[in-house]
Amino acid sequence: MGRYRTPTIVAAASLLLAALCAGQAPAAAPPGRVGIDDVIAEKLDHEITAAMREAGIPGVGVGLWIDGDDDYVRAFGTSDKTTGTPIKTDMHTRIGSVTKTFTVTGVLQLVDDGKVRLDAPISTYLDGVPGGDHITVRQLADMRSGLYNYTEDPRWLAVFKADPYRAWTPRQLLDIAFRHPAKFPPGARWEYSNTNTVLLGLLVEKISGQPLHTYLQQHVFAPVGMGATSLPTGAEITGPYVHGYTNFTPDGATVDASGWNPSWGWSAGAMISTIEDLHTWVPTVVSGRLPDGDRLLKPATQAQRLRMLPTGHPGLGYGLGIADFAGWVGHNGELPGYETIAVRLPQDRATLVIVVNSDVDGKFGNLSSLIANRITKIVTPKHVWSLPKEAQPNALPEPSASPAPPASPKP
């Protein structure tokens, strides 16, 4: 059951299904997009495994679905380096900042319900935000608030590196952010800040009267049909799960981070999901329509979500908790040990989900982007995934380093 039933409107996906059931051929592939056949699948296998060898990636899971073509859903390498257990496409993984698409969906549902206004100051709903009388809900969602990103605080980074199992509350995270002055006046420019989405998580809780994990379960995960997706309340991760490997450690050693507590990311980056659940979610969040044809959001609200504004980085636009990467719409995410990409290329009717169980940085930078680049060069050569270095979603900068430049979705 969805929130907004529109029985007279049939989604494009439903039309395609009806055509197939009637024995009609699907529409021809859009110009510039390559269909998936055995030859293309073999090329993808080769490029992905070559990239893994070059970058030292333990395991990769990939799902590529192009409406009307065969699917490409495969896993390569190991999930657990200790046991040698192979990675599988149905394993749970931490998805980092893809979480933001869900949190902002909760906010937009409250907008549809008339309980929140996008252009109202956040102080209308939450107390204690510095400059909150001048920062709107919209500016939090589209990363233009100017609020300091708490994950760049050197003292917090040092504490996290020393004890990654520590639990953090949203208030503790905000207290860290609010110790710093605003970086620019609200609306002046775009700069990524996890502080924004933590505030939006608290907004959903305040207005709905429910814990965020409960709200999302009832109003997003269940209606969309995402039975393997959750926002954990602690360090738990649902099994079977992918082990994630990071070198964000005091001595730089690479360790298994799958048991680290993601509460520091909370509504900005702590969620758990699977490749198949993300395959369900991406067309939903991009279209605003549930798999059964109901509305996830009202059309006007969905249009607000997808109003992409420049970020200052070539090829990267940002809407309300969602990004446009040279035509690929969705989000990426990274936190210690895990990287995820979950995006849709609407004009080519393509959905791409990538999970990588390492963030160990080498000469290749962001590892999920490396895999996405190799895949899209083959299948969507007119829309090749390529992000500038300063727009890569570095999970956590070094505590001794200066704050990172404006960056794309993180954690």
C-alpha positions as CSV (number, residue, x, y, z in Angstrom):
1,M,0.0,0.0,0.0
2,G,1.5,3.4,-1.0
3,R,0.8,6.8,0.3
4,Y,-0.7,8.2,-3.0
5,R,-2.7,6.0,-5.3
6,T,-2.9,7.0,-8.9
7,P,-4.8,4.1,-10.6
8,T,-5.3,6.0,-13.9
9,I,-1.6,6.6,-14.4
10,V,0.6,3.7,-15.5
11,A,4.4,3.9,-15.0
12,A,6.7,3.4,-17.9
13,A,8.0,0.2,-16.4
14,S,4.4,-1.2,-16.2
15,L,3.9,-0.4,-19.9
16,L,7.0,-2.3,-20.8
17,L,5.9,-5.3,-18.7
18,A,2.5,-5.2,-20.5
19,A,4.2,-5.1,-23.9
20,L,6.3,-8.1,-23.0
21,C,3.3,-10.1,-21.7
22,A,1.6,-9.4,-25.0
23,G,4.5,-10.8,-26.9
24,Q,5.6,-7.5,-28.3
25,A,9.3,-6.6,-28.6
26,P,10.5,-4.0,-26.1
27,A,11.4,-0.6,-27.3
28,A,14.8,-0.2,-29.1
29,A,17.8,0.7,-27.0
30,P,18.4,4.4,-26.8
31,P,21.3,5.7,-28.9
32,G,24.6,5.4,-27.2
33,R,23.6,2.6,-24.9
34,V,24.8,-1.0,-25.4
35,G,22.6,-3.9,-24.7
36,I,23.7,-6.7,-22.3
37,D,24.5,-10.0,-24.1
38,D,27.1,-12.7,-23.5
39,V,29.8,-10.8,-25.2
40,I,29.2,-7.6,-23.2
41,A,28.9,-9.6,-20.0
42,E,32.3,-11.2,-20.7
43,K,33.8,-7.7,-21.3
44,L,32.3,-6.5,-18.0
45,D,33.7,-9.6,-16.1
46,H,37.1,-8.9,-17.5
47,E,37.2,-5.2,-16.7
48,I,35.8,-5.6,-13.2
49,T,38.3,-8.3,-12.3
50,A,41.1,-6.4,-13.8
51,A,40.3,-3.3,-11.8
52,M,40.1,-5.5,-8.6
53,R,43.6,-6.8,-9.3
54,E,45.0,-3.4,-10.0
55,A,43.5,-1.8,-6.9
56,G,43.8,-4.7,-4.5
57,I,40.0,-4.9,-3.9
58,P,38.9,-8.0,-2.0
59,G,35.3,-8.2,-3.2
60,V,32.9,-6.5,-5.5
61,G,29.1,-7.0,-6.1
62,V,27.5,-5.5,-9.2
63,G,23.9,-5.2,-10.4
64,L,23.2,-3.7,-13.8
65,W,19.6,-3.7,-15.0
66,I,18.6,-2.2,-18.3
67,D,14.9,-2.3,-19.0
68,G,14.1,-4.7,-21.8
69,D,17.6,-6.4,-21.7
70,D,19.1,-9.3,-19.8
71,D,20.3,-8.4,-16.3
72,Y,23.9,-8.4,-15.2
73,V,24.1,-9.3,-11.5
74,R,27.4,-10.8,-10.4
75,A,29.9,-10.9,-7.5
76,F,33.6,-11.2,-7.6
77,G,36.2,-12.0,-4.9
78,T,35.9,-12.6,-1.2
79,S,33.5,-11.3,1.5
80,D,35.8,-12.5,4.3
81,K,39.5,-12.5,3.9
82,T,40.0,-14.7,7.0
83,T,37.8,-17.5,5.9
84,G,37.9,-17.0,2.1
85,T,34.1,-16.9,1.9
86,P,33.2,-15.6,-1.5
87,I,31.1,-12.4,-1.7
88,K,27.5,-13.0,-2.9
89,T,25.0,-10.6,-4.4
90,D,22.4,-11.3,-1.6
91,M,24.8,-10.3,1.3
92,H,24.0,-7.3,3.5
93,T,26.4,-4.3,3.3
94,R,26.8,-0.9,4.9
95,I,25.7,1.7,2.3
96,G,27.1,4.9,3.7
97,S,25.6,8.1,2.3
98,V,23.0,6.3,0.2
99,T,21.3,6.6,3.6
100,K,20.7,10.3,2.8
101,T,18.2,9.4,0.1
102,F,16.0,7.7,2.6
103,T,16.2,10.3,5.3
104,V,15.4,13.1,2.9
105,T,12.5,11.0,1.6
106,G,11.1,11.0,5.1
107,V,11.3,14.8,5.2
108,L,9.6,15.1,1.9
109,Q,6.8,12.8,3.0
110,L,6.2,15.1,5.9
111,V,6.2,18.0,3.4
112,D,3.4,16.2,1.5
113,D,1.5,15.7,4.7
114,G,1.6,19.4,5.3
115,K,3.7,19.0,8.5
116,V,6.9,20.5,7.2
117,R,7.7,23.4,4.8
118,L,10.8,23.2,2.7
119,D,11.4,26.9,2.8
120,A,10.7,27.3,6.5
121,P,13.7,28.0,8.8
122,I,14.9,24.9,10.7
123,S,14.3,26.9,13.9
124,T,10.6,26.5,13.2
125,Y,11.0,22.8,14.1
126,L,14.2,22.4,16.0
127,D,15.9,24.5,18.7
128,G,19.6,25.1,19.2
129,V,20.8,25.4,15.6
130,P,23.2,28.3,15.2
131,G,21.8,30.7,12.7
132,G,18.7,28.4,12.5
133,D,16.4,31.4,11.8
134,H,18.1,31.8,8.5
135,I,18.8,28.2,7.4
136,T,15.8,26.5,5.7
137,V,14.9,22.9,5.5
138,R,15.6,23.0,1.8
139,Q,19.2,24.3,2.4
140,L,19.9,21.4,4.7
141,A,18.6,18.9,2.1
142,D,20.5,20.4,-0.8
143,M,23.8,21.0,1.2
144,R,23.7,24.8,1.1
145,S,23.4,25.5,4.8
146,G,27.0,26.5,5.5
147,L,27.0,24.4,8.7
148,Y,30.4,22.8,9.6
149,N,30.7,19.1,8.8
150,Y,31.4,17.4,12.1
151,T,33.3,14.5,10.3
152,E,36.0,17.1,9.5
153,D,36.7,18.0,13.1
154,P,40.3,16.9,13.9
155,R,39.6,16.1,17.6
156,W,36.5,14.0,16.7
157,L,38.5,12.2,14.0
158,A,41.3,11.3,16.5
159,V,38.7,9.9,18.9
160,F,37.0,7.9,16.2
161,K,40.3,6.4,15.0
162,A,41.2,5.5,18.6
163,D,37.9,3.8,19.3
164,P,35.7,3.0,16.2
165,Y,33.4,0.9,18.3
166,R,32.1,3.9,20.3
167,A,28.5,4.8,20.1
168,W,27.5,8.4,19.2
169,T,24.2,10.2,19.7
170,P,23.0,12.7,17.1
171,R,23.2,15.5,19.8
172,Q,26.9,14.7,20.4
173,L,27.6,14.9,16.7
174,L,25.8,18.2,16.4
175,D,27.6,19.6,19.4
176,I,30.9,18.9,17.6
177,A,29.6,20.7,14.5
178,F,28.2,23.7,16.4
179,R,31.6,24.4,18.1
180,H,32.7,25.6,14.7
181,P,31.5,28.8,13.0
182,A,29.4,28.6,9.8
183,K,31.6,28.3,6.7
184,F,29.4,30.6,4.6
185,P,26.0,32.3,4.7
186,P,23.1,30.0,4.0
187,G,22.4,29.5,0.3
188,A,25.7,31.1,-0.7
189,R,27.2,28.0,-2.2
190,W,27.2,24.2,-2.1
191,E,29.3,22.3,0.4
192,Y,28.8,18.7,1.6
193,S,28.1,18.4,5.3
194,N,26.8,15.4,7.2
195,T,25.6,17.8,9.8
196,N,22.8,18.8,7.5
197,T,21.3,15.3,7.3
198,V,21.7,14.5,11.0
199,L,19.5,17.6,11.6
200,L,17.0,16.3,9.0
201,G,16.9,12.9,10.8
202,L,16.0,14.7,14.1
203,L,13.4,16.7,12.2
204,V,11.7,13.5,11.0
205,E,11.7,12.2,14.6
206,K,10.4,15.4,16.1
207,I,7.5,15.8,13.6
208,S,6.6,12.2,13.3
209,G,6.9,11.3,16.9
210,Q,8.8,8.1,16.0
211,P,12.4,7.0,16.2
212,L,13.9,7.5,12.7
213,H,14.5,3.7,12.2
214,T,10.9,3.0,13.0
215,Y,9.6,5.8,10.7
216,L,11.7,4.6,7.8
217,Q,10.6,1.0,8.3
218,Q,6.9,1.8,8.3
219,H,6.8,4.6,5.7
220,V,9.7,3.8,3.3
221,F,11.2,0.3,3.6
222,A,7.8,-1.6,3.9
223,P,5.9,0.3,1.2
224,V,8.8,0.0,-1.2
225,G,9.2,-3.7,-0.4
226,M,12.8,-3.5,1.0
227,G,12.8,-6.4,3.5
228,A,16.6,-6.5,3.8
229,T,17.1,-2.8,4.5
230,S,17.4,-1.2,7.9
231,L,18.8,1.6,10.0
232,P,20.7,-0.1,12.8
233,T,20.5,1.3,16.3
234,G,24.0,0.0,17.2
235,A,26.9,-1.8,15.6
236,E,24.8,-4.7,14.4
237,I,24.8,-5.8,10.8
238,T,22.3,-8.3,9.4
239,G,23.8,-11.6,8.2
240,P,24.9,-12.9,5.9
241,Y,27.0,-9.8,5.5
242,V,30.0,-8.5,3.6
243,H,33.1,-7.8,5.7
244,G,34.6,-4.4,5.0
245,Y,38.3,-3.6,5.1
246,T,39.9,-0.2,5.9
247,N,43.3,1.2,6.8
248,F,41.8,4.1,8.8
249,T,43.6,2.9,11.9
250,P,46.2,4.4,14.2
251,D,49.1,2.5,12.6
252,G,47.6,2.4,9.1
253,A,47.1,-1.4,9.2
254,T,44.2,-2.8,7.2
255,V,41.6,-4.3,9.4
256,D,38.0,-5.7,9.3
257,A,35.7,-2.8,10.1
258,S,32.4,-4.7,9.7
259,G,31.8,-4.5,13.5
260,W,32.6,-0.8,13.9
261,N,29.8,1.3,15.2
262,P,28.2,3.4,12.4
263,S,26.2,5.6,14.8
264,W,28.6,8.5,13.9
265,G,26.8,8.5,10.5
266,W,23.3,7.9,11.7
267,S,20.7,9.5,9.3
268,A,23.6,10.6,7.1
269,G,25.2,7.2,6.6
270,A,24.5,4.2,8.9
271,M,22.1,2.1,6.9
272,I,22.4,-1.5,5.8
273,S,21.0,-3.0,2.6
274,T,21.6,-5.4,-0.3
275,I,22.1,-5.1,-4.0
276,E,18.6,-6.3,-4.8
277,D,16.9,-4.0,-2.3
278,L,18.9,-1.1,-3.8
279,H,17.8,-2.2,-7.2
280,T,14.2,-1.8,-6.0
281,W,15.0,1.5,-4.3
282,V,16.8,3.4,-7.1
283,P,14.0,3.6,-9.7
284,T,11.6,4.4,-6.8
285,V,13.6,7.3,-5.5
286,V,14.4,8.6,-9.0
287,S,10.8,8.4,-10.3
288,G,8.9,9.1,-7.0
289,R,6.7,6.0,-7.7
290,L,6.5,2.8,-5.8
291,P,7.0,-0.6,-7.5
292,D,3.2,-1.2,-7.4
293,G,2.5,2.0,-9.2
294,D,1.5,4.1,-6.2
295,R,3.2,7.4,-5.4
296,L,6.0,7.6,-3.0
297,L,5.7,11.4,-3.2
298,K,3.4,13.8,-4.8
299,P,4.7,14.8,-8.3
300,A,5.4,18.4,-7.3
301,T,7.4,17.3,-4.3
302,Q,9.3,14.8,-6.4
303,A,10.1,17.6,-8.9
304,Q,11.5,19.6,-6.0
305,R,13.7,16.7,-5.1
306,L,15.1,16.4,-8.6
307,R,15.8,20.1,-9.1
308,M,19.6,19.8,-9.5
309,L,21.7,22.8,-8.8
310,P,25.4,23.2,-9.6
311,T,27.9,22.2,-7.0
312,G,31.0,23.8,-8.4
313,H,32.3,20.4,-9.6
314,P,32.0,19.6,-13.3
315,G,29.3,17.0,-14.1
316,L,28.0,16.9,-10.5
317,G,24.6,18.5,-9.6
318,Y,22.8,18.1,-6.3
319,G,19.1,18.2,-5.5
320,L,17.3,17.3,-2.2
321,G,19.4,14.4,-0.8
322,I,20.1,13.1,-4.3
323,A,22.8,13.8,-6.9
324,D,23.2,13.9,-10.7
325,F,26.5,12.3,-11.7
326,A,26.7,13.2,-15.5
327,G,23.2,11.9,-16.0
328,W,23.3,9.1,-13.4
329,V,20.9,10.0,-10.7
330,G,21.0,8.7,-7.1
331,H,23.7,8.7,-4.5
332,N,27.1,7.1,-3.6
333,G,28.4,6.5,-0.1
334,E,31.5,5.5,1.7
335,L,32.4,4.7,5.3
336,P,35.4,2.7,6.7
337,G,35.5,-0.6,4.8
338,Y,32.6,0.0,2.5
339,E,31.7,1.8,-0.7
340,T,28.4,1.9,-2.5
341,I,26.9,3.4,-5.7
342,A,23.2,3.3,-6.3
343,V,22.1,5.2,-9.4
344,R,19.7,5.3,-12.4
345,L,20.3,6.7,-15.9
346,P,16.7,7.5,-16.8
347,Q,17.2,8.2,-20.5
348,D,18.9,4.8,-21.0
349,R,16.5,3.0,-18.6
350,A,19.5,1.7,-16.7
351,T,20.0,1.0,-13.0
352,L,23.4,0.4,-11.5
353,V,24.3,-0.8,-8.0
354,I,27.9,-1.4,-6.9
355,V,29.2,-2.5,-3.5
356,V,32.9,-2.7,-2.7
357,N,34.2,-4.1,0.6
358,S,37.2,-1.8,0.9
359,D,38.1,1.9,1.1
360,V,41.8,1.3,1.3
361,D,43.0,4.3,-0.8
362,G,45.8,3.8,-3.3
363,K,46.6,5.4,-6.6
364,F,43.0,4.8,-7.8
365,G,41.2,6.9,-5.2
366,N,37.6,6.0,-4.7
367,L,37.3,2.3,-5.5
368,S,33.6,2.1,-6.3
369,S,34.0,4.9,-8.8
370,L,36.8,2.9,-10.4
371,I,34.5,0.0,-11.0
372,A,31.7,2.3,-12.2
373,N,34.0,3.9,-14.7
374,R,35.0,0.6,-16.2
375,I,31.4,-0.6,-16.4
376,T,29.9,2.6,-17.9
377,K,32.6,2.9,-20.5
378,I,31.3,-0.4,-21.9
379,V,27.6,-0.1,-21.5
380,T,26.8,3.6,-21.5
381,P,29.7,5.2,-23.4
382,K,28.0,8.6,-23.6
383,H,27.5,8.7,-19.8
384,V,30.8,7.5,-18.4
385,W,31.1,7.7,-14.6
386,S,34.0,10.0,-13.8
387,L,34.2,12.2,-10.7
388,P,36.9,14.9,-10.1
389,K,39.2,14.0,-7.2
390,E,37.8,16.8,-5.0
391,A,34.3,15.4,-5.5
392,Q,35.2,11.9,-4.4
393,P,33.4,10.7,-1.2
394,N,36.4,10.2,1.1
395,A,35.0,8.5,4.1
396,L,37.1,10.2,6.8
397,P,40.1,12.5,6.3
398,E,43.2,12.0,8.4
399,P,43.0,13.7,11.8
400,S,46.2,15.5,11.2
401,A,45.1,16.8,7.8
402,S,43.4,20.1,7.0
403,P,39.7,19.8,6.4
404,A,39.0,18.2,3.1
405,P,37.8,20.4,0.2
406,P,34.1,20.4,-0.6
407,A,33.3,16.7,-1.4
408,S,30.6,14.6,-2.9
409,P,28.4,12.4,-0.8
410,K,30.0,10.9,2.4
411,P,30.2,9.1,4.7
